[in-house]
Amino acid sequence: MTPETHILVLYTGGTLGMVESEQGLVPAGDFDARLRAALEDLPPSRRGRLPAFTLREFPQLIDSSSATPADWQQIAGEIADAYDSFDGFVVLQGTDTLAWTASSLAFQLKGTARPVIVSGAQLPLEADGSDALANVELALTAAAQPTLNEVVVAFGGQLLRGVCTRKWYTQDHRGFTTPNAPLLGEWVDDRVVVYPGRLMDDQGPAFELPDYACLGQDAVIRLPLYPGISAESVRVQLLRSEVKGAVLELWGSGNLPADAELLGVLADARGEGKLLAGISQCPHGPVSIGHYAAGAGLATIGVLSGDDMTLEAAFTKLLHLVALNQDEDWQRERFLMPWVGERASGLL
Ligand code: ASN
C-alpha cells in the first residue's frame, strides 16, 4: 500500500448495514457516515494502516436474497467504469448470495489487475458482537494488496478465492468456505497475511461484460437429483424455451438413476443445444463422469464435467457463456477451460 492507495467501496445492502424494523432486519442507508464512525473505534495503529476509500451506496439497497444476475452485472459495470480511478474495489453485500456474486464477478472481471474484494457480515454494524467492522477492515486491507489480482471473499478473518466460495454457516462468523481450494490469506496478529504461491497467475484478456438482463429469467437453472426423481419433472423444467443451460447436481462422482426416460430428456435438451454441466452434490472432490456405468450416459450425450466447481461457479459460468452469445462449440470449449481458478482440483 502507498499513501495514495485509494479504494472504491460499493455498498449494495445486506445485514452488515441493516437496522431493526417491525418486520425484522431491513437494509439501511447512510452507510458511509456510519462506517466512518465505527472505524473510529479501531485502535489508531490499525486505523492508520487502512487505505483511503470512497463509498458509493447503491440507490436500491437490498437483502441479497433478492439479488439477480442483473445486480451482478451492475456491480461489475460499476467496477469496470471506475477501474482506472481506483487501486482496488470492495463490494459490500448480504451473505445469502454473496458466493454467487463473487463467482459471477470472477467471470465478468476475468483478468483484473486490481483486487476485487467481496464482503458482508452476519450481524449489523451497530449490533453487539458484530463481525461487520472486522470484515470491512479485512476487506479494505485486502483491497490495498497489489498482489491480489482476482476476486476474493474477505470474511471471518479469511481471504478466499471468490469463485470457489460457498456460504457454509448461517450464523458462525466464519460464514464461508472453499471446499476444494486452499485459503489465499488470513488475518494474523492484526495484519493480513497472503499466501503468494496460491494466487492466480495471468488470467488472460480482461473484462467480458455481457448483458445478463437480455437473457430473461431462468436462462440457466439448477436440476438437483433426489431419490425417486421423475423424468417428467425434469422435462417440465428443462425443455422450456427460455432455458439455455442447466447445472445437473449429480450423485457422488457423477451418477444419476438408471432411468432411460430421464437420460432421454437430457438428450432431448442437448439436441436443442442447451448447455448441461454436471457437478456433484458432495461438497468435496470432483465428478468424474463415466467412472461408473450409472453416469456413462451423461458423457455420451455431451454433459460437460464441472469437475470440483461449486454450484455457484458452475451456474454463473454457464450464465456468462450463454450471455456471451457465441456458438455452442465455443461455449462448450470455454466451459471446460479453467478461467479464474474455478476448477480447483490439485490446488489443495
Ligand atoms: N439476508 C441477509 C442478506 O443476504 C443475510 C446477511 O447478510 N447476513 O442480505
Boltz pocket constraint, residues with backbone or C-beta under 6 A from the ligand:
constraints:
  - pocket:
      binder: B
      contacts: [[A, 13], [A, 14], [A, 15], [A, 16], [A, 62], [A, 63], [A, 64], [A, 65], [A, 93], [A, 94], [A, 95], [A, 96], [A, 97], [A, 120], [A, 121], [A, 122], [A, 123], [A, 170]]
      max_distance: 6.0
